[in-house]
């Protein structure tokens, strides 16, 4: 019964988006659509790698090929190659970056009153 309720809520969300109506969703569905807060740094790393990969694909394509009629087709081909590489690289470098941030950023001093 709970799964049917969730499915009905998801279909009402899709219908609301299509009709541009306000969405009324129960709390359970909204909670399940979001990641847990302990995964925030990994999500930020993934989002950053996706966005930076696209930006670098556009930049490198514009420098090497130039902006022409097939520019976005070339960007898409470059993005297909660069995205997996960017995700793997950012996830592998994340521990080093976290350590460097802890090493260079001053920690707050909590004083008891």
Secondary structure, 3 states (H helix, E strand, C coil): CHHHHHHHHHHHHHHHHHHCCCCCCCHHHHHHHCCCHHHHHHHHHHHHHHHHHHHHHHHHHHHHCCCCCCHHHHHHHHHHHHHHHHHHHHHHHHHHHHHHHHHHCCCCCCCCC
